[in-house]
Amino acid sequence: MTSVRFLFQLAASAILASGPLAAEEFGLTEVTEAWLMGPHSDYHSPSFTHWNEDGEVPPACAACHSETGMLDWLGADDTAPLTVEHPGTINTVIGCASCHVSEAEALDAVPFPSGVTIGGLGGSATCTMCHQGRTSTDTVLSATDGMDLDTVSEDLGFINVHYGVAAAVMHGAEVRGGFQYPDLTYAGRFTHVASAGTCVACHEPHSTEVETEGCIACHQGVNDITAIRTRHADFDGDGSTSGGIITEIEGLHAMLGEAIVTYGREIAGTPIGYSSDSFPYFFNDSNGDGTIGPEEAAFPNRYASWTPRLLMAAYNYQVVAKDGGAWVHNPAYAIQLLHDSIVSLAERVDVDLAGVTRP
């Protein structure tokens, strides 16, 4: 069984074999310490331990949840690239070899779940392959094709975009990671500025920590990056534009959550609630108190009274929930997804849309 520690030792040995100067220039000690502080080295994370009892990581999950699976996807194990032929090895996190084999360093284009391939990614390519989600607009449209928007169907279940979907949000309409309502236009890739246009320009690549100094240097007048906003409309209609753009997204997200609850009760006929840490996230609100308690957040109590309209809105609620940096990655796209979901639900339930605007 290949372990990530063994792979790390191989990478370190290759550097050291080039001589002390190479190791010093590479900053091996500093890089190692940064990596150990980050999420990609966390042997205890569910991202890397979920399959331990099974003894292997399924091929569908292995590319992003085991180093051997990632090397398989890259074609670094002499198999075809962009596919995983074998289960991944448990207890292997994302280590040096994942991003520093020649196949990873040459990677420049990555396919998304929508079928769209984005090129010119450079150093963001390996980040993009795992932070793109697993579904898209196309997935939702396929599941709801031909159905009445407001009729409950036992054939529907919640469609989960997955987690850490920064790349899907950043590329916006280009890859259709959120549910994009037909006949509406959506923001494409948020390019930001040249000095902050890639994953590794803003995130330290080994610890993944955000390098905030550059943000504050450019957005002068703020001491906290969450206070940054370059769009000054009152998108959530609360009458305030004094906070950062994150406050507009949070306001719309909360509004959408309330509309989902109202729709579930009044149209789908079954109270619904959301639990951010429990799969599959939407559950029957069995006591009707508006929240999902620990006893309700259990898989057998998963919400099953889905209509296409409710599913579309819940999908977008989850997209924004699972990218905590949407306000940086692509604020216009996040606001559009939330706005359009709220407006859709407002066609059937009472939602106060006064002052709500769309970028």
Secondary structure, 3 states (H helix, E strand, C coil): CCCHHHHHHHHHHHHHHCCHHHHHHHCHHHHHHHHHHCHHHCCCCHHHHCCHHHCCECHHHHHHHCHHHHHHHHCCCCCCCCCCCCCECCCCCCCHHHHHCHHHHHCCCEECCCCCEECCCHHHHHHHHHCCCCCCHHHHHHHHCCCCCCCCCCCCCCCCCCCCCHHHHHHHHHCCCCCCCCCCCCCCCCCCCHHHCCHHHHECCCCCCECHHHHHHHCCCCCCHHHCCCCCCCCECCCCCCCCHHHHHHHHHHHHHHHHHHHHHHHHCCCEEECCCCCCCEEECCCCCCCCCCCCCCHHHECCCCCHHHHHHHHHHHHHHCCCCHHHHCHHHHHHHHHHHHHHHCCCCCCCCCCECCC
